[in-house]
């Protein structure tokens, strides 16, 4: 049994317990030992309070939690036979807010979480990826700060915005507001082209096969070199499974299992508390080791 006391690169703290056999991981337990209890905070509160509480679950992906919350609340209205008509503009602003946060998240995980570690263990070590002082790290920090200002322009603040509400949004950005938003997005595109991939965006989007990777330059090219150097294409392979539950944002709803697209059934998603601590100490069982819950699909993963 090997234990990693604190798992880094996540929001919050966790322990990782691994069981090994013949040099391979036989079993793994991820233990979240800090009780957060957002579901208990919401008990006996007005339903709309969830729009304020749940975005604070995470300081990085608050938009995703807000979007999920407003969808859940709108389902409540729907189940009560109360019709809500969401305008195309409101839908677009919701999607735009989530997309902006995704862009920022990509910048963060690549430059602040992944590259410092990959760079540190590479014979191609480059000072520009060193946290807090490397040139690429500092440019990424500026790009991350800039793109999120686009969200704050119409959402009012970041993080923890609550501009999405059942039936729409609470903002009505002007033409000038959207010019500011477009300017911030253009800056992010420029950073992506010049710093990350070294090619124009439209050329990058035209790539259709693995051979096109050779055209990539910039920091992503260095990451690819370091990845092959350290054998990442062979280490830690999963099972060719990928989930897409939403059919917005340009993604198609479904799942990939053994490279066959299968229609997803939301009713088959199950939340399990089999290994989750109980609030009542007297009910604790030996097999329970975490405050987190497990989400399964068809009991497969």
N, C-alpha and C positions, 0 to 999 in steps of 0.2 A: 504493500500500500504506500503510495506517495501522496503527500498533501502539499498543495500550494496555499499558504495561509491567506494571502491577499491576491485576488485576481485583478490585475490592472486592465486598463483600456475598456472599462465598462462604467456605466453610471451607477454608483453605489459600490458596496463592498461584498465580496463573496469568497468562499473557500472552495477549492477543487480537490476532491479525493479520487485518486485513480488506482485501479487494481490492474496489475500487469501479469501477463502470461506469455512466455516465449518472446519477450521483447515487444509485445503488442498490448494495447489497452483492452482489458477484458470487460471492465465495467467502470462507470464514472458517476460520481455524485457531485452536483453543484449545490453548495449550501449557502443560502442567503440568510444570515443570522441577525440582521437588523430588521426589526418589525416596523413596517411603514403604515399599513392599515388604512389605506385610502377608502376601501369599501366600507370600513367601519365609521370613518369620518362622515361619510355621506348618509349614513342611516339617520332617519328622522329629520333630514334637512329638506328644504324646498328643492324640487327637482332641478331647477335652473342653477342652483348653487354648484352643480357638477361642472358647469362651464368655467367656473373659477378654480375649483379644486383640482380637477384631473389634468389640466395642462401643466400643473406643477409637479406631476409625477417625475418628469425628466426636464432638465435644463437644456437639452439638445433637441429632443423631438417633441416639443410641446404642441406643435401644430398637428401632428398625427394623433395625439391624445384628444385634442380639441375637436378635430374632425370626427373621430370615432364617437365622442360624447354627443355631438350634435346629431349625428346619424341615429344614435340610440334613442335620444329624446324625440326625434321626429318619428321613429317607429312607435313610440308610446302614443303620440298624437294619432298616428295612422290606425293603431289598434283600437283607439277610442272613437274611430270613425270621424275624426276631425281632419278635414282636408287642408293641407298646407301647399301653397303654390310658390315655388322658389323661382325667381326670375333668372334668366340666362346670365345676367350680369353678376348676380350673387353667386351662382354656381362657378362662374369663371374666377371670381375673387377668392373663393374657397380653394379652388384648384391651384391658383397662382400662389397663394400663401404656402400651401404644402410643397409645391415645386421649389419655391425659393429656399425653404428649409432643407429640402433634399440636396439642393446644390451646395448649400453651406455645409451640410453633413459630409458630403463627398470630399470637400476641401479639407475639413477637419480630420476625418479618419485617415486620409492619405498622408497629409503632411505632419499631423500632430501625433498620430497613434501608430501608423504603420512604418513610414519611412525612417524615423529615428532608430527603430530597432533593427530593421533590415539593413540600414546603412552601417550601423555599428558593427555588425557581424560580417561585413563584406570586405573583400580585398579591393573593391572599387570605392572604398570609403570616400565620401565627399563632405567637406566642411559645411557646405551650404545647407545641409539637412540637419545640422546640429540644433536642438531646441533652444529657443530664446535668442540666439545670436547668428545662426546661419542665414545666408541671404535668401534662400528659397523659403525657409521657415517664416521669416519676417514678411516676405511678399505674400505668403499664404495667409498670414494673420491679417494683413491689410485687406486682402480679397474677401476673407470670411466676414470681416467687420463691414465691408462695403455692401455685399450682396444682401445682408440681413436688414440693412437700412431700407431696402426696397419694400420689405414686408412691413416694417414699422411705419412707412409712409401712409399706408391705407389701413393697417391693423391697429395703429395707435401706439404700440410699444412692442418691444421684444426683450427678453423672452416672456412667456406666459400670457400671450394675448387671449382675449375672450371675445373677439369680434364676430365669430360665428355664433348664431343663435337659431333656434328652431324657426324655420320659415325663411331664413336668409342670412344677412349680415347687418351689422349696425353702422357700416360706413358707406359713403357714397363719394368715392374719390373724383376729383375734378380732372379736367384735361391736363392741367398743369401738374397735378399729383402723378398722373400716369407718365408724364414726360420724365419726372424724377425717377420713377420706377424703371422706366426703359433705360435711363442713363446708368443706373446701378447695375442692371442686367448686362448692358453692353460692356461695362468694366469687367464683369465676371467672365464674359466670353473672351475678352482680350487677354485676361490672365490665363484662361484655359489654352488659348491658341499659342501664346508666346512662351508661357512658362511650363505648362504641363505636357503638351503634345507636339509643339513645334510645327503644326500645320494648321491651315484654316479650318474653321468649324465644318463647313460644308464638305470639304475634302474628307475630314475625319468621318462624318456621317455616311459618306459613300462607301466606306470600307465594307467588304462583304465576305472576306475569308481570312484565314490566319496569315496568309502571305502578306496581306496589307499591313500587318503589324510592323513589318520592316520599314514602313514609311514614317512611323512614329518617331519623333525626336523628343527633346525636352526631358523633363523629370520622369515622365512615364516610361520613356525608353530606358532610363537608368534603372528604374524599378524592375523592368522586364529582365534586364541583364543580371541584376542582383538575384532575382527570383530563380532564374535558371542556374545560376552559379550555386545557389544554396539548395537546389533540388525541390523547389516548391511545387513543381508540376507533378511530383511523385509522392510527396509527403501529405498525409492528411486528406486524401481523396474521400469524398462522400459517396453518395449513392445515385448521382445524377437526378436528384429530386429538387424541384423548385416550385414554390408556392406563389401564386398571384391571386389574391382574393378580390381585389378591386378591379373594376373594368373602366376606371377613369384614368387620367394621366397618360393616356396612350398605351396602357397595358391591356392585354386581353385576359379576362377572368379564366382561371383554370389551374391545373397543376400538371407537372411533368413527372411521370414515373416511367423509368426505363425508356426515356425519350419518346414516349407516346403521350400526346395531349389528351387529358381526361377532364370532362366537365366536373367542376367542383360542386359539392353539395354542402351548404353551410350548416345543415342540420346534423352533419356527421362530425362537426367540431365539438369536442368534449373537453371540459375543464375538470381536472382531477386533483383532489386534495389528499391522495393516498399517503403521500410522504410529507405533508405539510403539518407543522406544529398546530396544536389546538390551543385556543385562547384559555381554556380551562386546564390548569396544570394537572389536575387529577386524571384527565383523559389522555395525557401524553403516552405515546407508545414508542417502543425502542426503535422501530423502523422509520419513525419520523425524524427528519434531519434538516428541514429548511422551512423558511416562512414563505417561499415562493410556491406557486402552483404549477401544475403541468398541463399543457394544452396538447391534445392529440387529435389526429384526423384518422378516422376509421381504425383507431387503435394501432396505426402503423408508425406514425411519427408526429 
